[in-house]
């Protein structure tokens, strides 16, 4: 029993090849669910579906959580432990053309260790997914949205976490300005986001954000034999950061939705996307994020992408998403706890009934490698549920050796396209340059101000010095004038004394001698005597005339 690889994929059948289950390629974009407890055969079912899609020319993407899906790259071997069981299963279901074969695989790794690096930019991730990745509350998410808006408005590219951190610092410094335009931007919220960034870096987020960003066209290729390339994401290490793991895969789905054109229902998917450990996508997810997941799952079908969720418990998938999953493979579930029993009932209720099968009972009785299967028929309706033995895989069940993986990475068509990290001028560099310019301008202003202050101080000191010099000159002039006056006074005094001395000397010189005094005395005596005589004579003459006249 085999499928026609151009129209369907053989999943499995009942004993003797009864009721074969075929996944119709035309309905493979209607999404699907592979569920079951640990160790019931989910990985083998997944491996067989991926092989069938690759044979049909459909590229696939799968997260390799345990590391064993890497074995898709190598053919199984007759010496391998499961060979006997696989051979028996192929014979039991009439899978006559089963043989071992390897498939074209490209390995990817967010950390760049077990595959080609996978990167995106902070801008492409967007604030909603980034807020979920950093576990921000509504207020912090609002501030993050403002940071993205400002960066977009000012032409600042947010490529890596350094860019985002620089943008947040800028927003914190401009909080008052931005609050007036966009709403409250508190420095406390900015600080909380910065702390979440530190945690994201500690989880390896630095490896995920940057350039060259992933070109999703590299996921959509065929090899030279027209087999679909199987893109295997090494997720064993990534699972230690479950929030980063789930957010990355949701981002990948969102990017595919944005990138691919509408194609309706193609004859086969352009890509099949397998989301292992799907419960991580919905754990603690806010309502807005769950709505985004629901929207992407609902609408990406028309882009030709089929999304398949792999989980242990089907009730981990929200009802609005589970309702979009048309192709279902349900492995055994245990019913030990009330939650287990609820899961059994929920899983049974999702299948199209088959009167020959008590689904609720069968779910707990399934053997390893056996499942309840309901797939979409060519007309789009679900087939009645059937108890099915899953076909054996053709490729290796188990991990690759380190050497095998290294050779496959080195020889695939991707080459070194993503190996070298680019560091273009983006928000961090631009903001730093602006900061340096502002600092230089401030320094110049400060220098100019300091120079002006120094000049003013020098002028003030010069004025003080000039004033002091003027005071000194005035004082000197006053002292010189005082000294001149004193000199003039002394000179006048000396002149007066000289004149007095000259006068005294003149007087002394003019003073008569004793002889002169005697002569003068004698003269005065003679003059007195003569005078008296003349006087008497005169008086007599006068009085005599008078007497004679009478």
C-alpha positions, 0 to 999 in steps of 0.5 A: 500500500502506498500513496500517490505522492502527487495527490496524497500522503500515506499515513498508515492503515489497519492490519492487512492494509485495511482502511488506509489513511491518506493525507490529501495534499490539497487539504494539507493546508487545513492544519492538523494536530498530532497528540499523545502521551510521551512514548506513544509514537508521536515523533515517528508519526511526525517523521513519516508525514514530513517524509511524505511531504518532502517526497511530494515537493512540499518544503517543511519546517520543524522544531527538533526538541529532542534532537532525534528529528535530525535523523531525517537527513540520513536513511535508516539502517538494517542494523538499527535497533527498530529495524525489525519492528519497522519491517514487521509494521510495513508487512502488517499494513501492506506498505510494500514499497517501504525502504530506507532513504535520507531526505534533504535537510537544512539545519538552523539554530538560534544560537548558531551552534547546531545549524545556520544562525536564525536572526530577525530584527527587533523592528520585525519582531514588533512590540506585541511579540517582544512584550510577550517575550519579555513578559511585560505588563500592559503599562510596560507594553504601552511604553515599549509601543511608544519607543517603537513609534518614536523610532519609526517616526525618527527613522531609527532602525531597531535591529538588535537589542543594543538598538532597543536599549539605546532607544529606551534610554533616549525615551527615558531621557525625553520622558517629559516631552514624549508624555505630552505627545504619546501618553505617560512614559515613566522612567520606572516603566523604562527601567523595568523594560531594561531589566527584562532586556537583561533577562532576555540577553541572559536567555540568548536573545542577543543571538536572535536579534540582528542581521543578516535577518532570515530570508524566509524564501530559504525555507521554501526551496526544493532540492535538485530532485524536486523534493521539499527541503526539510528545515530542522530547527535545533531546539534542544538548547532553546527549550531551556528558554521556552518563552523565546522558543514559542515567541520565535515560532509565532514570529516565524508564522507571522512573517510567513503570513506577511510574506506569502501571497494569497493562493486560496487552496493550492494543489499542495502546500507551499510550506508545512509548519510543525510546532512541537511542544505546542502548549508552550505557545499558549502558556501564560499568553495574554488575550491579545497574543492568543487572538493573534495566534488564532488569526494567523492560524485561520488566515495563513491557510489561504497563503498555502501554509499548513500548521501542525501542532504536536502536543501531549495533551489536546486540551492544551490547544485553545478551542478557537485554534483547535477548531481550525485543525482539520487533520488529526492523529491521536495517539494514546492518552492516559486517564489517570487524573481528572485532567487526563479524563477530561482530555480523553473526553475532549479528544473523543468529542473532536472526531467524526464518529465511527459506529464501529469504534468507542473512541473514548475507550480506544484512546486509552487502549492504543499501542505504541505506533497506533493512533486514531486518525481522522483526515480531511477528505477530498471534498473537505469533510473529515473522515470518520475516525479510524484506528490506524497502525502508523507507517514506519519512517524511511529515514533514521530514527534518532540523532546525527553524530556531530560530524554528520551534522557538520558535514551537512551544514557545510554542504547545503545550499545556504552556505555561509549566507548567515554565518557573519553577523552584520552591524549596520549603523542603526538606532544605537549608533545614530543616537550615540552620534546625536548624543556625542554631537549634543555633548560636543555642542554643550561642551562648546557652549560651556567652553564659550561660556567659560571663555566668556566668564574668564574674559569677563573676570579678566575684564573685571580684574583689569577694571579693578586693577585700572581703578586701583591704578587710577586711585594710586595715580590720584593718590600720587598726584595728591602726594606730589601736589602736597609735596609741591605745596609743602615745597612752595610753602617752605620756599616762601617761608625761606623767601620771607625769612630771607627778606626779613633777614635782608630787611633786618640787615638793611635796618642794621645797615641804616642804623646810625653810629654813636657819633651819628647819634651825637651829631643828630642830637646836636643837630636836633638841638641846634635845629630846635634852638634855631627853630625856636628863635625863628619861631619867636621872631616870626611870632613877633613879626606877626603880632607886631604887625597886628599891633601896628595896624591898630 
